[in-house]
Amino acid sequence: MAKDRREDILDEAAQGSCKNPESENRRSISRRCFLGTVAGVGGAAMLAGSKKAFGSQEFEGWPDSKGCLTDMTLCVGCRSCEKACNEANNLPKQQPAPFDDKSVFNEKRRPNAKAYTVVNRYENPKDKSPIYRKMQCNHCKEPACATACPIHAYSKTPEGAVFYNEDLCFGCRYCMTACPFYVPSFDYESALEPKIVKCNMCYDRLKKGKMTACAEACPTGAITFGKRTDLITVARERIRKNPDKYVDHIYGEREVGGTNWMYLSGVPFEQLGFPTNLPTTPLVEQTKGFLGAVPVVFAVWPALFGMCYAALRHRTDAEEEGEAKKGKEEKKNG
């Protein structure tokens, strides 16, 4: 009986319990309607009893996936990659300053809502010469952000990118905590439309067989795009031929199970701000025991909340579009 009731509640929530929300602003969801729907669905989850919740998926990576290899010994800090990234993603053209402005190197930056990739400058401890490090999402083979997300707004694609679907996100920010590289950033300027922002490895371009915009724009060849397994071969060959030039380590080959964005360096990675105390096993494995012990109501509640939010927002958007279309037709006929 409890199961039948739970299914009825879920069906009702999926269809939408507020057929005709009356509001001066159609984009604002009826608070009473929204909370009522969420409460109902949450109640259904509680009826499930004390079953264990397991929030992770099994990610085995994709053997033919693409990736990028950044050779920091070749980077000259021109910021062409930043410019290309912003253009490809319709981001500000001059943020925080024109892309030829070197004053941005006076402080360390992190990717944010206005720049999915940034370049920072470090001092070479050997000869005080500058070393430049490009930062963006590293696109883990088995992403912790996808494991942490209660409604699976993240997905690991066959092309190699960790794709983020902002239409599913409801702003819980669990991914920000889970990421071992602290990459996902919250767009605080979109308070009414919760959104996490990060590099998607030019996923639209990858699907068309193109390379990432930053790799295409790099004038020195510091960013090499290709099949991940081939990039590892290239990196090992560079280290073998130039043992005095490179640290004997490919960052991202094994960190947290491996990433699709990897690095070569001429100095120890910790001197360039890289986290170097990461395990070689995926963080998914580190969290399985914890996730398996979480009661279902605590794991499911955020997901149900987000699903209801997304469903109701989608309906109000559709109604708004319908009214706009109707208004145009009336104006045309009138």
Wavefront OBJ file of the C-alpha trace (Angstrom):
o trace
v 0.000 0.000 0.000
v 2.807 2.357 0.879
v 4.446 1.537 -2.445
v 1.247 2.350 -4.364
v 0.894 5.644 -2.494
v 4.513 6.548 -3.187
v 4.064 5.863 -6.905
v 0.887 7.992 -6.973
v 2.731 10.887 -5.375
v 5.657 10.606 -7.769
v 3.342 10.477 -10.787
v 1.480 13.514 -9.503
v 4.714 15.427 -9.011
v 5.961 14.501 -12.471
v 2.760 15.763 -14.093
v 2.735 18.930 -12.031
v 0.213 19.689 -9.303
v -0.274 23.357 -10.239
v -2.084 23.546 -13.522
v -2.659 27.300 -13.720
v -0.314 29.296 -11.490
v -1.515 32.885 -11.237
v 1.274 35.400 -10.883
v 2.223 38.791 -12.249
v 5.651 37.363 -13.016
v 5.224 34.013 -14.762
v 8.858 33.055 -14.248
v 8.445 33.062 -10.474
v 7.128 29.692 -9.309
v 4.254 29.613 -6.843
v 5.945 29.133 -3.505
v 3.032 27.240 -1.991
v 2.715 25.015 -5.049
v 6.433 24.321 -5.228
v 6.910 23.524 -1.567
v 3.765 21.418 -1.517
v 4.968 19.319 -4.414
v 8.423 18.865 -2.896
v 6.960 17.924 0.470
v 4.759 15.338 -1.163
v 7.588 13.748 -3.080
v 9.835 13.889 -0.034
v 7.159 12.071 1.917
v 7.125 9.360 -0.699
v 10.865 8.940 -0.276
v 10.454 8.553 3.467
v 7.865 5.844 2.897
v 10.628 3.800 1.339
v 11.911 3.024 4.822
v 15.545 2.704 5.782
v 16.944 1.329 2.550
v 20.502 2.354 1.760
v 21.169 4.953 -0.876
v 24.086 4.700 -3.260
v 24.598 7.918 -5.138
v 27.501 6.946 -7.376
v 27.590 5.452 -10.831
v 30.181 3.054 -12.204
v 32.561 5.076 -14.376
v 35.111 3.050 -16.292
v 36.213 5.847 -18.579
v 36.318 5.637 -22.362
v 39.421 4.031 -23.917
v 39.131 6.039 -27.145
v 38.439 9.363 -25.455
v 40.217 12.559 -26.436
v 42.158 14.893 -24.210
v 44.749 17.635 -24.000
v 48.375 17.692 -22.901
v 49.652 21.029 -21.631
v 53.438 21.366 -21.770
v 54.193 24.203 -19.382
v 57.778 24.474 -20.644
v 56.336 25.774 -23.929
v 53.743 28.183 -22.566
v 54.678 31.864 -22.880
v 51.658 33.334 -21.095
v 50.144 34.948 -24.185
v 46.619 34.126 -22.967
v 45.501 33.163 -26.466
v 43.824 30.146 -24.885
v 41.807 32.395 -22.578
v 40.643 34.529 -25.477
v 39.704 31.520 -27.602
v 37.831 29.917 -24.697
v 35.809 33.048 -24.017
v 34.930 33.440 -27.677
v 33.895 29.799 -28.007
v 31.673 30.021 -24.920
v 30.273 33.530 -25.464
v 31.974 34.859 -22.345
v 33.163 38.455 -21.742
v 35.739 39.629 -24.290
v 37.865 41.456 -21.738
v 37.726 39.822 -18.337
v 39.199 40.932 -16.017
v 41.347 42.886 -18.476
v 42.241 42.789 -22.175
v 43.889 39.513 -23.086
v 47.187 41.226 -23.889
v 47.292 42.849 -20.432
v 50.014 41.159 -18.381
v 48.970 42.840 -15.117
v 46.555 39.952 -14.486
v 49.593 37.862 -13.557
v 50.127 39.936 -10.441
v 47.671 37.708 -8.589
v 46.633 34.084 -8.840
v 43.266 33.549 -10.508
v 40.856 30.638 -10.657
v 38.271 29.758 -13.317
v 34.927 31.431 -12.736
v 31.662 32.372 -14.444
v 33.438 34.845 -16.727
v 36.463 32.709 -17.590
v 36.412 28.923 -17.850
v 40.185 28.836 -18.224
v 42.856 31.124 -16.771
v 46.632 31.323 -16.992
v 48.710 32.069 -13.894
v 52.385 32.973 -13.645
v 54.868 31.362 -11.262
v 58.568 31.940 -10.678
v 61.003 29.234 -11.656
v 63.011 28.543 -8.477
v 66.051 27.605 -10.565
v 66.602 30.833 -12.496
v 63.669 33.107 -11.512
v 62.268 32.912 -15.049
v 58.454 32.868 -15.411
v 56.471 29.636 -15.691
v 52.884 29.771 -16.857
v 50.169 27.351 -15.826
v 46.839 27.030 -17.611
v 43.930 26.093 -15.341
v 40.571 24.588 -16.323
v 38.525 21.484 -15.540
v 40.811 18.445 -15.792
v 37.972 16.152 -16.914
v 38.586 13.157 -14.669
v 38.099 9.719 -16.175
v 35.935 8.862 -13.176
v 34.669 12.276 -12.016
v 33.919 12.834 -8.352
v 31.615 15.726 -9.272
v 29.316 13.316 -11.114
v 29.272 11.013 -8.102
v 28.459 13.842 -5.719
v 25.674 15.344 -7.850
v 22.336 14.016 -6.508
v 20.490 14.516 -9.809
v 23.298 13.590 -12.235
v 23.754 17.011 -13.813
v 27.272 15.825 -14.701
v 28.110 13.093 -17.186
v 31.334 11.626 -18.538
v 31.086 11.585 -22.328
v 32.709 9.120 -24.731
v 34.647 12.039 -26.221
v 36.398 12.586 -22.886
v 34.658 15.693 -21.574
v 32.931 15.895 -18.204
v 29.768 17.605 -19.375
v 27.621 19.761 -17.092
v 23.899 20.195 -17.796
v 22.828 23.470 -16.214
v 19.158 22.742 -16.888
v 19.243 19.979 -14.264
v 21.276 21.842 -11.653
v 19.522 23.332 -8.620
v 22.595 24.816 -6.975
v 23.430 22.394 -4.128
v 27.173 22.856 -4.899
v 28.141 19.346 -3.782
v 30.314 19.140 -6.896
v 32.393 22.079 -5.712
v 33.216 20.218 -2.522
v 33.852 16.898 -4.265
v 36.218 18.151 -6.969
v 39.832 17.350 -6.004
v 41.030 20.269 -8.152
v 38.492 22.826 -6.848
v 37.364 23.738 -10.353
v 33.535 24.070 -10.447
v 32.518 27.632 -9.669
v 29.125 29.007 -8.654
v 27.697 31.817 -10.737
v 26.657 34.217 -7.985
v 25.244 36.676 -10.507
v 22.444 34.239 -11.363
v 20.870 33.926 -7.916
v 17.423 33.111 -9.306
v 18.827 30.596 -11.784
v 21.306 28.421 -9.819
v 24.196 27.539 -12.074
v 27.637 25.983 -11.743
v 30.166 26.987 -14.382
v 33.217 25.154 -15.655
v 35.082 24.137 -18.800
v 33.198 21.540 -20.867
v 36.258 20.810 -23.020
v 34.463 22.382 -25.995
v 32.064 19.449 -26.044
v 30.106 20.814 -29.011
v 33.324 20.985 -31.009
v 34.418 17.506 -29.905
v 31.165 15.994 -31.154
v 31.942 17.425 -34.586
v 35.454 15.982 -34.591
v 37.144 19.323 -33.868
v 39.822 20.078 -31.291
v 39.316 22.349 -28.318
v 39.363 26.082 -29.037
v 42.318 26.679 -26.710
v 44.467 24.006 -28.378
v 43.627 25.378 -31.802
v 44.569 28.910 -30.753
v 47.845 28.125 -28.938
v 50.672 29.648 -31.042
v 53.528 27.739 -29.374
v 52.108 24.226 -29.371
v 51.957 24.179 -25.580
v 48.531 22.489 -25.780
v 48.377 19.244 -27.723
v 44.963 17.758 -28.492
v 44.459 14.103 -29.322
v 43.537 10.638 -28.127
v 44.400 10.326 -24.447
v 46.474 7.176 -24.880
v 48.446 8.837 -27.692
v 49.073 11.911 -25.543
v 50.591 9.743 -22.829
v 52.930 8.230 -25.422
v 53.897 11.713 -26.636
v 54.524 12.895 -23.066
v 56.687 9.906 -22.187
v 58.732 10.379 -25.321
v 59.383 14.041 -24.489
v 60.528 13.097 -21.002
v 62.752 10.321 -22.374
v 64.438 12.592 -24.895
v 64.801 15.560 -22.523
v 65.343 14.199 -18.998
v 66.968 17.448 -17.869
v 64.079 19.546 -19.148
v 61.135 17.709 -17.606
v 60.083 16.323 -14.259
v 59.658 12.586 -14.751
v 55.924 12.661 -14.176
v 52.819 13.146 -16.326
v 50.351 14.940 -14.089
v 46.900 13.489 -14.682
v 48.022 10.126 -15.988
v 47.148 8.451 -12.702
v 45.931 11.156 -10.287
v 42.450 10.218 -8.964
v 42.284 7.432 -11.536
v 43.469 9.606 -14.401
v 42.266 12.742 -16.145
v 41.737 13.666 -19.784
v 43.680 16.891 -19.291
v 47.317 16.237 -18.455
v 50.467 18.282 -17.849
v 54.231 18.248 -18.295
v 56.457 20.487 -16.198
v 60.090 21.447 -15.805
v 59.755 21.941 -12.030
v 57.954 19.916 -9.332
v 54.208 20.294 -9.724
v 53.656 21.359 -6.120
v 55.673 24.512 -6.849
v 53.031 25.469 -9.413
v 50.047 25.045 -7.132
v 49.055 21.528 -8.198
v 47.618 19.282 -5.468
v 50.134 16.458 -5.232
v 48.720 14.442 -2.330
v 45.952 12.868 -4.409
v 45.360 9.108 -4.527
v 45.831 7.164 -7.750
v 42.459 5.493 -7.331
v 39.282 7.349 -8.361
v 37.652 9.362 -5.592
v 34.488 7.428 -6.426
v 36.098 4.463 -4.695
v 36.889 6.626 -1.664
v 33.255 7.643 -1.214
v 31.377 4.408 -1.924
v 31.358 3.281 1.688
v 30.082 6.627 2.905
v 27.411 6.944 0.234
v 26.219 3.414 0.865
v 25.596 4.212 4.523
v 23.523 7.348 3.930
v 19.798 6.836 4.596
v 17.793 7.230 1.416
v 15.867 10.292 2.583
v 19.052 12.357 2.965
v 20.393 11.342 -0.426
v 17.105 11.535 -2.315
v 15.705 14.748 -0.854
v 18.050 17.141 -2.729
v 17.463 15.225 -5.949
v 13.682 15.362 -5.555
v 13.872 19.045 -4.721
v 15.898 19.709 -7.854
v 13.678 17.556 -10.061
v 10.563 19.366 -8.890
v 12.258 22.721 -9.361
v 13.355 21.813 -12.884
v 9.920 20.450 -13.809
v 8.035 23.465 -12.511
v 10.484 25.909 -14.086
v 10.166 24.104 -17.410
v 6.374 24.363 -17.254
v 6.400 28.093 -16.461
v 8.869 28.671 -19.299
v 6.585 26.794 -21.680
v 3.562 28.774 -20.513
v 5.448 32.030 -20.936
v 6.466 31.091 -24.471
v 2.886 30.074 -25.257
v 1.505 33.397 -24.037
v 4.117 35.331 -26.013
v 3.229 33.396 -29.172
v -0.472 33.934 -28.560
v 0.106 37.660 -28.060
v 1.986 37.918 -31.363
v -0.806 36.115 -33.213
v -3.466 38.361 -31.683
v -1.463 41.449 -32.596
v -1.013 40.165 -36.120
v -4.709 39.331 -36.560
v -5.824 42.549 -34.876
l 1 2 3 4 5 6 7 8 9 10 11 12 13 14 15 16 17 18 19 20 21 22 23 24 25 26 27 28 29 30 31 32 33 34 35 36 37 38 39 40 41 42 43 44 45 46 47 48 49 50 51 52 53 54 55 56 57 58 59 60 61 62 63 64 65 66 67 68 69 70 71 72 73 74 75 76 77 78 79 80 81 82 83 84 85 86 87 88 89 90 91 92 93 94 95 96 97 98 99 100 101 102 103 104 105 106 107 108 109 110 111 112 113 114 115 116 117 118 119 120 121 122 123 124 125 126 127 128 129 130 131 132 133 134 135 136 137 138 139 140 141 142 143 144 145 146 147 148 149 150 151 152 153 154 155 156 157 158 159 160 161 162 163 164 165 166 167 168 169 170 171 172 173 174 175 176 177 178 179 180 181 182 183 184 185 186 187 188 189 190 191 192 193 194 195 196 197 198 199 200 201 202 203 204 205 206 207 208 209 210 211 212 213 214 215 216 217 218 219 220 221 222 223 224 225 226 227 228 229 230 231 232 233 234 235 236 237 238 239 240 241 242 243 244 245 246 247 248 249 250 251 252 253 254 255 256 257 258 259 260 261 262 263 264 265 266 267 268 269 270 271 272 273 274 275 276 277 278 279 280 281 282 283 284 285 286 287 288 289 290 291 292 293 294 295 296 297 298 299 300 301 302 303 304 305 306 307 308 309 310 311 312 313 314 315 316 317 318 319 320 321 322 323 324 325 326 327 328 329 330 331 332 333 334
